[in-house]
Amino acid sequence: MILLLKHEFIHCMRNKKGLGAQFAFTILGSLVRCTFFQVAVLVKMIIQIQNCSLRMIGLQSVFFHFLAIEYGLAMSSTAVAVLLGCTVEDPKMATEFLPLLFVPHVLFAGFFVRTDLIPIWLRWAQYLCSLTYAVRLALLAEFGECAKASVENPCNALLTVNVVNEDSMGTYWAILWSLFVLLRLCGLAVLRKNAIKFY
């Protein structure tokens, strides 16, 4: 990944006048990365099934639903990393900033720390984290049917505590993929600006 960012920056520096070439290079690089992540996520999920971990846990949702959620999370998370890599000049510095980037995702997802325990002045940050929407989609996929029961049950309580609305499933998907597209385009804009400033 570091090598790809370095080559992308060099390509933008060489072709600073042609936005079309930069756009084509970025699209081609994104397609290669998308295919790579799809294969990586699929292999990981198949290994989990072969080890019977999904069956031993007793998950209720369909395999391909979890595959789609994990793929969307992988793509939007790498978009954040690409944006970070485009903003710094040295690829090694970008890898040093990764904990600073991904720890808030873990904290604001609502999985380890309930969202109502986060201070009100800081709660807005959860809406910028792709892991928040992936966790909500996974909770809906696994506990959505159980929560529809008329009596109060643990599934309903879990969805309520994590502020998961069943009617917003399409919105969660749209935001997850919008974060991917927006962050990739911001990375391209920052890379172009740095390339023009460099020459």
Secondary structure as GFF3:
##gff-version 3
##sequence-region A 1 199
A	DSSP	alpha_helix	2	14	.	.	.	ID=ss1
A	DSSP	alpha_helix	19	50	.	.	.	ID=ss2
A	DSSP	alpha_helix	53	57	.	.	.	ID=ss3
A	DSSP	alpha_helix	63	87	.	.	.	ID=ss4
A	DSSP	alpha_helix	91	108	.	.	.	ID=ss5
A	DSSP	three_ten_helix	115	117	.	.	.	ID=ss6
A	DSSP	three_ten_helix	120	128	.	.	.	ID=ss7
A	DSSP	alpha_helix	130	147	.	.	.	ID=ss8
A	DSSP	alpha_helix	154	161	.	.	.	ID=ss9
A	DSSP	three_ten_helix	166	168	.	.	.	ID=ss10
A	DSSP	alpha_helix	169	198	.	.	.	ID=ss11
###
